[in-house]
Amino acid sequence: MDIDHIDHEVIVVGGGAAGLSAGIALARSRRSVLVIDAGEPRNAPAAGVHNFLSRDGIGPHDLVASGRTELAHYGGGLRLGRVDTAERLDHGFAVRLEDGERLVARRLVVTAGVVDALPDIDSLREHWGTGVLHCPYCHGWEVRDQAIGVVATGATSVHQALLFSQLSDEVTLVTHSFEPDAESLSLLAGAGVTVLESTVRSVEAAGGVVSGLRLEDGSLLAVGAVVVSPYSSARSSLLESLGIEAVAHPSGMGESVEVDLMGQTSVPGVYAAGNVTDISAQVMGAAAAGTKAGAAVNADLVMSDAREKVVA
Ligand SMILES: Cc1cc2nc3c(=O)[nH]c(=O)nc-3n(C[C@H](O)[C@H](O)[C@H](O)COP(=O)(O)OP(=O)(O)OC[C@H]3O[C@@H](n4cnc5c(N)ncnc54)[C@H](O)[C@@H]3O)c2cc1C
C-alpha cells in the first residue's frame, strides 16, 4: 500500500483539442482536474484550422487559448510543462514532470498527440503546414486549382493524389521512393493525375512561398503546393511506461494506442483520446473524443465512489 496523497482527481497529459475538451468536461462535472501541456499542438505550423464547425480558419494557438480560458472558467487547472514518466500506484497514478515535480491523481487521461516524421528532402520541413501539406480536408480548398506535386513514399500517396485531384486538375505524382502498381496507375490516369518517374531533391520557394520541386535531373516541376504522407507516431512513451503499447495503424500511416469506445485503454483508470489513439482524427474528432473520455472518467469516478460508500 503506497501512502501518496492525491493532488488532483484527474490529470490530463496534453492540452490540445482532445486534452482541453477532456479537461472542460471534467471541470464542468466539478472534478478537480489538471491539464499539463507542453504547448506544441500538431497543427501549429498551419495558419488556420479548417473543417471545424463555427471556428473555420481560427489559428491553432488561438483555439488552444480559447480552450484554456474555458477550462479556467470552470475551475480546471492548467500547468505548462512536459510529463516525462508515469507510474501506477495502488490508488491511482503518479506523473513526473521534466522539472522533477511529481503529481498524483486517481485517473489519467493521455492526449499527447503524435509526432509527424516527414520525408528527408531539402527545405521540406520549413514549409510543413503551409506549402507542404498532407490532408485535403484541412487545407485542400486553400490550394484548389493550383499545380500540386505529390511526393510518393507509399500507397497512401496514391490515395492522396486521387483525393487532391478533386481539388485541382493539375496534380502530378512524383514516384520518388514508391512505384505504384498497375491498378494504382490506371486509377491515377482515370482521375487525371500525371505520374512522373523521378526522385525529389528539394522543395523550392520564391519569397517564402513554395514554387516547385527540384528533381534528380535538376529540372524544376513548378507547383504551388506539395503533398507528402508523414509517418505519424503516437507520443506514447508515458503509456508504454504503464504497459500500454502503440500498435500499427491499419492505414500504414503510423502508430496509435488502442482504446474502447469511451477512451479507456487496456489499463483500468488510464484513458486516451485524440491523435494518440487515432492518427487520422481532425481537430473536431479529437475534441469530440476528449469530451467523451472526460465524461467516461467522471462516470468511472462516480461509480467507484458510490461502490466504496456501499461497502463502507
Ligand atoms: C500541418 C497540419 C495541419 C492541420 N490542419 C488541420 C485543420 O485545418 N483542421 C483539422 O481539423 N485538423 C488539422 N490537422 C490535424 C490536427 O492537428 C489534429 O487533429 C489535432 O491537433 C489533434 O488534437 P490532439 O489534442 O489529439 O493533439 P495535439 O493538438 O497535437 O495536442 C497534443 C498536446 O499535447 C502536448 N504534449 C505532448 N506530449 C506531452 C507531454 N509528455 N507532456 C505534456 N504535454 C504534452 C503537446 O505539446 C500538444 O500541445 C492538421 C495537422 C497538421 C499536421
The ligand as a Gaussian input file, in Angstrom:
#p B3LYP/6-31G(d) Opt

LIG

0 1
 C        0.113000      20.703000     -40.622000
 C       -1.209000      20.232000     -40.073000
 C       -2.353000      20.960000     -40.317000
 C       -3.581000      20.526000     -39.815000
 N       -4.708000      21.236000     -40.100000
 C       -5.889000      20.819000     -39.627000
 C       -7.079000      21.527000     -39.947000
 O       -7.071000      22.533000     -40.672000
 N       -8.256000      21.061000     -39.462000
 C       -8.311000      19.947000     -38.669000
 O       -9.404000      19.595000     -38.233000
 N       -7.193000      19.254000     -38.362000
 C       -5.993000      19.666000     -38.814000
 N       -4.865000      18.961000     -38.503000
 C       -4.960000      17.818000     -37.561000
 C       -4.864000      18.357000     -36.120000
 O       -3.570000      18.856000     -35.912000
 C       -5.185000      17.249000     -35.126000
 O       -6.463000      16.726000     -35.396000
 C       -5.202000      17.771000     -33.676000
 O       -4.052000      18.535000     -33.388000
 C       -5.320000      16.598000     -32.701000
 O       -5.506000      17.120000     -31.418000
 P       -4.849000      16.385000     -30.160000
 O       -5.354000      17.132000     -28.978000
 O       -5.060000      14.931000     -30.244000
 O       -3.271000      16.602000     -30.301000
 P       -2.431000      17.940000     -30.358000
 O       -3.218000      19.066000     -30.899000
 O       -1.161000      17.612000     -31.054000
 O       -2.146000      18.265000     -28.827000
 C       -1.287000      17.473000     -28.050000
 C       -0.712000      18.375000     -26.974000
 O       -0.043000      17.558000     -26.004000
 C        1.196000      18.164000     -25.686000
 N        2.095000      17.112000     -25.184000
 C        2.670000      16.101000     -25.862000
 N        3.390000      15.327000     -25.037000
 C        3.281000      15.878000     -23.818000
 C        3.802000      15.533000     -22.550000
 N        4.596000      14.462000     -22.390000
 N        3.507000      16.316000     -21.501000
 C        2.689000      17.408000     -21.638000
 N        2.162000      17.771000     -22.832000
 C        2.443000      17.013000     -23.891000
 C        1.654000      18.788000     -26.983000
 O        2.641000      19.774000     -26.753000
 C        0.333000      19.349000     -27.519000
 O        0.093000      20.644000     -27.019000
 C       -3.642000      19.337000     -39.045000
 C       -2.475000      18.605000     -38.794000
 C       -1.271000      19.040000     -39.325000
 C       -0.030000      18.220000     -39.084000

